[in-house]
Amino acid sequence: MILVAGPNVLRFTPSLIIPDEDIAEGMARLDKALAQVIEAEQAAE
């Protein structure tokens, strides 16, 4: 679960039993999604 904790803050609250591989995959997906958002914003300027 991801919660908004401020204008520039995401708070992660993963399950306590989540495997490290799942965390790594989730972070990679988040990184890719954020890169796409940043790219789209820069293209719109």
C-alpha positions in Angstrom: 0.0 0.0 0.0 1.2 3.5 -0.8 -0.1 6.5 1.1 0.4 10.2 0.2 2.3 11.7 3.2 2.9 15.2 1.8 3.2 17.0 -1.5 6.4 15.2 -2.4 6.3 12.1 -0.2 5.0 8.6 -0.7 4.8 6.4 2.3 5.1 2.6 1.7 3.3 0.2 4.1 4.1 -3.2 2.7 3.1 -6.5 4.3 5.6 -7.6 6.9 5.9 -11.0 5.1 6.5 -9.7 1.6 9.5 -11.3 -0.2 12.5 -9.2 -1.1 12.0 -10.1 -4.7 8.5 -8.6 -4.7 9.8 -5.4 -3.1 12.5 -5.1 -5.8 9.9 -5.6 -8.6 7.5 -3.1 -7.1 10.2 -0.5 -6.8 11.3 -1.1 -10.3 7.8 -0.7 -11.6 7.4 2.5 -9.5 10.6 3.9 -10.9 9.4 3.2 -14.5 6.1 4.8 -13.9 7.6 7.9 -12.3 10.0 8.2 -15.2 7.1 8.1 -17.7 5.2 10.8 -15.7 8.3 13.0 -15.6 8.9 12.5 -19.3 5.3 13.4 -20.1 5.4 16.5 -18.0 8.6 17.7 -19.7 7.2 17.0 -23.1 4.1 19.1 -22.3 6.2 22.2 -21.4 
